[in-house]
Amino acid sequence: MFVIVIPKLNNWKMLPLFSIVMVTGYTKEYVTQFSH
């Protein structure tokens, strides 16, 4: 789904925020899988 969202981020100022959200979501998913 991120592949579909990335092209919509025409404003480069949104990239840092998007990166933080993506990394946070990935970290939570990784921790969830690792805890199980």
C-alpha positions, 0 to 999 in steps of 0.5 A: 500500500505504501507503493501506492501512497508514495507517488501522491507525496508530491510535496517533499516536505511530507517525506520526513513525516511519511518516513517516520510513520512508515518506520514506526509502523514497520517497527510495531509490526516487527515487534508484534511478530517477534513477541509471538 
